[in-house]
């Protein structure tokens, strides 16, 4: 069965940090702000919360409200935050972290975004402009995430 989302962005990183530290880095505001991409403004609408139903707003910086989307946490448990989003794009954004090869001192972090664009014509320029930038930005963000996980105590 074909996915209803034609676009996929997926990144992985292995960090030298236990899962409880990664959990903190993924959810505590001061730590999260150290690794989040400066290319996006990601703001809570209900206070800093990752509980199921928590609402957030994402806006790509530099383009104003044109490329904005509402995010809602649809599933949350230790090692997982699953968002659904709707706006200029629609889809799911999953952050998952789990033990790497049964080692308690290493964690695999996986981010998977499946989406479709909702602005007519945007899909014509997206693959040659914004999509490559998003891929590079996601890779850079994962490196920052690794550094924060490995240095946070």
Backbone as CSV, one residue per row, in Angstrom:
resi,resn,N_x,N_y,N_z,CA_x,CA_y,CA_z,C_x,C_y,C_z
1,UNK,0.841,-1.189,0.000,0.000,0.000,0.000,0.882,1.248,0.000
2,UNK,0.574,2.181,-0.859,1.357,3.401,-0.982,0.986,4.386,0.129
3,UNK,1.997,5.045,0.686,1.771,6.033,1.733,1.015,7.232,1.167
4,UNK,0.108,7.809,1.955,-0.565,9.017,1.493,0.355,10.246,1.534
5,UNK,1.578,10.046,2.052,2.529,11.146,2.176,3.689,10.924,1.205
6,UNK,3.777,11.747,0.167,4.805,11.521,-0.862,6.223,11.904,-0.441
7,UNK,6.367,12.676,0.639,7.690,13.120,1.056,8.091,12.442,2.357
8,UNK,9.392,12.150,2.469,9.942,11.502,3.652,11.300,12.124,3.950
9,UNK,11.497,12.469,5.213,12.792,12.939,5.702,13.110,12.086,6.918
10,UNK,14.264,11.428,6.894,14.591,10.493,7.965,16.058,10.621,8.321
11,UNK,16.337,10.708,9.613,17.705,10.825,10.112,17.874,9.948,11.346
12,UNK,19.102,9.439,11.536,19.464,8.620,12.689,20.769,9.147,13.262
13,UNK,20.950,8.948,14.562,22.241,9.205,15.177,22.363,8.294,16.398
14,UNK,23.584,7.815,16.648,23.874,7.033,17.850,24.656,7.949,18.778
15,UNK,24.189,8.057,20.017,24.837,8.944,20.978,25.405,8.126,22.137
16,UNK,26.507,8.599,22.666,27.113,7.983,23.848,26.471,8.601,25.085
17,UNK,25.237,8.183,25.327,24.465,8.687,26.462,23.355,7.684,26.763
18,UNK,23.021,7.519,28.036,21.931,6.614,28.386,20.574,7.209,27.998
19,UNK,19.581,6.344,27.912,18.252,6.781,27.465,17.640,7.856,28.357
20,UNK,17.862,7.792,29.678,17.257,8.801,30.547,17.823,10.190,30.260
21,UNK,19.108,10.276,29.904,19.683,11.578,29.540,19.106,12.057,28.214
22,UNK,18.951,11.158,27.259,18.365,11.530,25.969,16.930,12.017,26.172
23,UNK,16.188,11.358,27.017,14.818,11.790,27.341,14.807,13.239,27.827
24,UNK,15.740,13.577,28.711,15.835,14.961,29.212,16.175,15.936,28.081
25,UNK,17.145,15.563,27.246,17.573,16.439,26.150,16.430,16.643,25.151
26,UNK,15.615,15.635,24.974,14.502,15.722,24.024,13.333,16.534,24.553
27,UNK,13.238,16.729,25.864,12.024,17.343,26.424,12.247,18.565,27.295
28,UNK,13.409,18.752,27.879,13.644,19.921,28.732,13.950,21.134,27.864
29,UNK,13.289,22.223,28.161,13.357,23.404,27.307,14.778,23.894,27.080
30,UNK,15.548,24.109,28.133,16.898,24.665,27.967,17.780,23.743,27.123
31,UNK,17.641,22.445,27.303,18.446,21.499,26.522,17.947,21.410,25.085
32,UNK,16.629,21.368,24.921,16.065,21.265,23.572,16.429,22.483,22.732
33,UNK,16.414,23.649,23.349,16.743,24.874,22.616,18.192,24.883,22.137
34,UNK,19.055,24.084,22.755,20.463,24.018,22.333,20.641,23.237,21.037
35,UNK,19.733,22.296,20.727,19.931,21.490,19.530,18.913,21.759,18.427
36,UNK,17.811,22.402,18.747,16.789,22.678,17.725,17.336,23.568,16.619
37,UNK,16.825,23.374,15.435,17.271,24.122,14.269,16.916,25.605,14.377
38,UNK,17.855,26.495,14.088,17.523,27.916,14.047,16.690,28.280,12.814
39,UNK,16.528,27.335,11.894,15.728,27.600,10.695,14.235,27.522,10.955
40,UNK,13.866,27.060,12.158,12.446,26.975,12.507,12.200,27.645,13.847
41,UNK,11.017,28.187,13.965,10.536,28.664,15.260,9.499,27.644,15.699
42,UNK,9.758,26.980,16.819,8.882,25.938,17.307,8.441,26.355,18.701
43,UNK,7.173,26.737,18.837,6.704,27.339,20.082,5.487,26.595,20.629
44,UNK,5.480,26.371,21.949,4.326,25.724,22.564,3.143,26.686,22.645
45,UNK,1.948,26.147,22.488,0.732,26.952,22.633,0.062,26.718,23.982
46,UNK,0.428,25.630,24.656,-0.186,25.261,25.934,0.853,25.174,27.046
47,UNK,1.956,25.904,26.933,3.058,25.748,27.870,3.971,24.635,27.395
48,UNK,5.153,24.543,27.963,6.150,23.571,27.527,5.704,22.181,27.957
49,UNK,5.049,21.462,27.063,4.494,20.156,27.390,4.553,19.225,26.182
50,UNK,4.845,17.968,26.476,4.847,16.933,25.456,3.786,15.880,25.737
51,UNK,2.838,16.215,26.601,1.748,15.293,26.898,0.866,15.138,25.662
52,UNK,0.225,13.979,25.547,-0.698,13.764,24.438,-1.718,14.897,24.408
53,UNK,-1.895,15.500,23.242,-2.810,16.615,23.068,-2.153,17.988,23.151
54,UNK,-0.895,18.059,23.606,-0.195,19.350,23.678,-0.056,19.939,22.276
55,UNK,-0.301,21.242,22.171,-0.272,21.917,20.869,0.954,22.818,20.764
56,UNK,1.510,22.850,19.562,2.694,23.646,19.252,2.485,24.304,17.891
57,UNK,3.299,25.312,17.588,3.262,25.993,16.294,4.668,26.011,15.728
58,UNK,4.792,25.611,14.465,6.064,25.648,13.761,5.974,26.681,12.651
59,UNK,7.006,27.473,12.536,7.109,28.455,11.451,8.537,28.423,10.931
60,UNK,8.677,28.292,9.610,10.008,28.387,9.025,10.445,29.841,9.075
61,UNK,11.618,30.087,9.608,12.086,31.461,9.773,12.389,32.080,8.413
62,UNK,12.168,33.351,8.324,12.506,34.081,7.110,11.428,34.113,6.053
63,UNK,10.328,33.373,6.232,9.284,33.375,5.208,7.930,33.839,5.761
64,UNK,7.913,34.266,7.014,6.670,34.771,7.588,5.637,33.676,7.798
65,UNK,4.378,34.063,7.911,3.336,33.082,8.239,2.940,32.160,7.089
66,UNK,3.503,32.368,5.901,3.156,31.521,4.762,3.446,30.049,5.042
67,UNK,4.634,29.760,5.586,5.020,28.382,5.870,4.951,28.142,7.380
68,UNK,3.732,27.936,7.849,3.439,27.740,9.258,2.538,26.514,9.390
69,UNK,2.681,25.796,10.518,1.847,24.611,10.742,1.592,24.430,12.224
70,UNK,0.423,23.907,12.535,0.087,23.530,13.899,0.508,22.090,14.132
71,UNK,1.109,21.848,15.280,1.554,20.506,15.671,0.789,20.093,16.917
72,UNK,0.475,18.810,17.017,-0.159,18.280,18.215,0.495,16.937,18.538
73,UNK,0.775,16.725,19.815,1.340,15.450,20.244,0.219,14.420,20.216
74,UNK,0.364,13.387,19.382,-0.674,12.357,19.278,-0.309,11.085,20.037
75,UNK,0.977,10.917,20.335,1.389,9.780,21.163,2.654,10.161,21.905
76,UNK,2.679,9.831,23.183,3.855,10.129,24.006,4.048,9.003,25.015
77,UNK,5.241,8.468,25.003,5.660,7.495,26.006,7.175,7.603,26.105
78,UNK,7.790,7.005,27.136,9.257,7.069,27.204,9.869,6.552,25.899
79,UNK,10.735,7.363,25.331,11.391,6.992,24.085,10.642,7.350,22.824
80,UNK,9.516,8.053,22.932,8.753,8.406,21.731,7.960,9.688,21.920
81,UNK,8.058,10.557,20.928,7.141,11.694,20.768,6.666,11.641,19.321
82,UNK,5.362,11.480,19.138,4.774,11.439,17.800,3.851,12.629,17.641
83,UNK,4.158,13.446,16.649,3.384,14.643,16.341,2.581,14.414,15.062
84,UNK,1.409,15.002,15.006,0.693,15.182,13.741,0.731,16.675,13.473
85,UNK,0.852,17.072,12.218,0.892,18.495,11.917,0.033,18.800,10.704
86,UNK,-0.408,20.060,10.655,-1.260,20.527,9.564,-1.045,22.019,9.397
87,UNK,-0.958,22.444,8.165,-0.731,23.848,7.826,-0.309,23.884,6.375
88,UNK,0.868,24.474,6.094,1.375,24.465,4.716,1.742,23.052,4.299
89,UNK,1.966,22.194,5.300,2.185,20.779,5.065,1.383,19.991,6.059
90,UNK,1.220,18.715,5.772,0.407,17.843,6.617,1.120,16.506,6.729
91,UNK,1.143,15.949,7.933,1.787,14.653,8.094,2.086,14.327,9.531
92,UNK,3.174,13.556,9.707,3.587,13.077,11.016,5.075,13.281,11.199
93,UNK,5.475,13.572,12.421,6.868,13.765,12.789,7.110,12.910,14.025
94,UNK,7.905,11.856,13.891,8.172,10.942,15.000,9.624,11.069,15.454
95,UNK,9.802,11.265,16.752,11.112,11.205,17.382,11.105,9.984,18.285
96,UNK,12.055,9.082,18.052,12.128,7.865,18.852,13.567,7.641,19.275
97,UNK,13.762,7.179,20.496,15.095,6.845,20.978,15.016,5.537,21.763
98,UNK,16.030,4.673,21.524,16.050,3.363,22.148,17.480,2.900,22.344
99,UNK,17.649,1.931,23.241,18.984,1.398,23.487,19.612,0.938,22.181
100,UNK,20.901,1.199,22.062,21.631,0.756,20.886,22.336,-0.550,21.230
101,UNK,21.948,-1.607,20.557,22.545,-2.934,20.711,22.608,-3.374,22.175
102,UNK,21.522,-3.117,22.905,21.400,-3.517,24.315,22.465,-2.904,25.219
103,UNK,23.055,-1.823,24.806,24.037,-1.124,25.646,23.329,-0.011,26.392
104,UNK,23.509,0.061,27.682,22.825,1.089,28.472,23.494,2.456,28.358
105,UNK,24.699,2.509,27.781,25.417,3.773,27.661,25.338,4.372,26.259
106,UNK,24.583,3.736,25.355,24.414,4.267,24.000,22.949,4.214,23.605
107,UNK,22.540,5.246,22.893,21.141,5.366,22.485,21.077,5.723,21.008
108,UNK,20.189,5.051,20.298,19.898,5.378,18.907,18.736,6.360,18.892
109,UNK,18.911,7.492,18.232,17.843,8.477,18.066,17.441,8.486,16.600
110,UNK,16.156,8.408,16.366,15.599,8.325,15.015,14.523,9.398,14.865
111,UNK,14.618,10.176,13.812,13.584,11.154,13.483,13.065,10.839,12.086
112,UNK,11.738,10.705,11.969,11.099,10.392,10.683,9.927,11.345,10.481
113,UNK,9.977,12.082,9.371,8.909,13.011,9.011,8.321,12.549,7.681
114,UNK,7.029,12.266,7.684,6.294,11.919,6.468,5.282,13.034,6.248
115,UNK,5.227,13.567,5.018,4.364,14.724,4.807,3.951,14.890,3.353
116,UNK,2.954,15.731,3.184,2.551,16.208,1.859,2.379,17.719,1.984
117,UNK,2.584,18.393,0.882,2.454,19.847,0.825,1.019,20.216,0.484
118,UNK,0.539,21.306,1.093,-0.857,21.691,0.882,-1.039,22.994,0.119
119,UNK,0.045,23.702,-0.134,-0.048,24.954,-0.887,0.107,24.628,-2.364
120,UNK,-0.888,24.956,-3.186,-0.796,24.635,-4.626,0.470,25.221,-5.250
121,UNK,1.138,24.392,-6.014,2.343,24.825,-6.716,3.627,24.682,-5.915
122,UNK,3.530,24.580,-4.600,4.736,24.481,-3.782,5.510,23.206,-4.091
123,UNK,4.802,22.141,-4.443,5.493,20.888,-4.742,6.332,20.965,-6.022
124,UNK,6.134,21.983,-6.823,6.928,22.153,-8.044,8.351,22.613,-7.695
125,UNK,8.460,23.561,-6.767,9.781,24.083,-6.410,10.394,23.385,-5.201
126,UNK,9.594,22.715,-4.396,10.047,22.098,-3.140,11.255,21.179,-3.326
127,UNK,11.218,20.205,-4.240,12.327,19.243,-4.339,13.679,19.871,-4.683
128,UNK,13.674,21.014,-5.354,14.932,21.633,-5.768,15.378,22.769,-4.863
129,UNK,14.514,23.196,-3.942,14.855,24.346,-3.111,14.809,23.988,-1.625
130,UNK,13.641,23.867,-1.079,13.485,23.705,0.364,13.855,22.304,0.826
131,UNK,13.493,21.262,0.091,13.772,19.881,0.520,15.268,19.624,0.738
132,UNK,16.170,20.011,-0.170,17.599,19.789,0.091,18.094,20.571,1.313
133,UNK,17.579,21.782,1.487,17.944,22.571,2.661,17.459,21.869,3.933
134,UNK,16.222,21.337,3.905,15.686,20.621,5.071,16.553,19.417,5.414
135,UNK,16.988,18.676,4.420,17.835,17.499,4.643,19.151,17.899,5.303
136,UNK,19.802,18.904,4.774,21.055,19.390,5.351,20.833,19.917,6.763
137,UNK,19.761,20.674,6.960,19.448,21.219,8.275,19.160,20.095,9.277
138,UNK,18.460,19.055,8.847,18.153,17.920,9.724,19.431,17.189,10.127
139,UNK,20.360,17.024,9.202,21.634,16.373,9.518,22.436,17.200,10.519
140,UNK,22.451,18.511,10.324,23.160,19.405,11.229,22.501,19.385,12.613
141,UNK,21.180,19.385,12.629,20.450,19.341,13.897,20.778,18.048,14.655
142,UNK,20.869,16.922,13.956,21.195,15.659,14.617,22.602,15.691,15.211
143,UNK,23.537,16.362,14.559,24.885,16.505,15.120,24.852,17.337,16.398
144,UNK,24.058,18.425,16.371,23.917,19.236,17.592,23.256,18.410,18.700
145,UNK,22.232,17.641,18.347,21.550,16.792,19.317,22.540,15.807,19.931
146,UNK,23.380,15.197,19.116,24.389,14.270,19.623,25.327,14.972,20.606
147,UNK,25.791,16.170,20.246,26.691,16.915,21.125,26.027,17.252,22.452
148,UNK,24.770,17.686,22.416,24.075,18.035,23.659,23.866,16.787,24.509
149,UNK,23.458,15.688,23.903,23.258,14.435,24.658,24.548,13.975,25.319
150,UNK,25.645,14.103,24.624,26.909,13.604,25.131,27.561,14.551,26.130
151,UNK,27.108,15.802,26.188,27.702,16.742,27.132,26.786,17.084,28.311
152,UNK,25.500,16.837,28.210,24.554,17.157,29.281,24.727,16.170,30.433
153,UNK,24.688,16.700,31.653,24.818,15.806,32.832,23.745,16.106,33.837
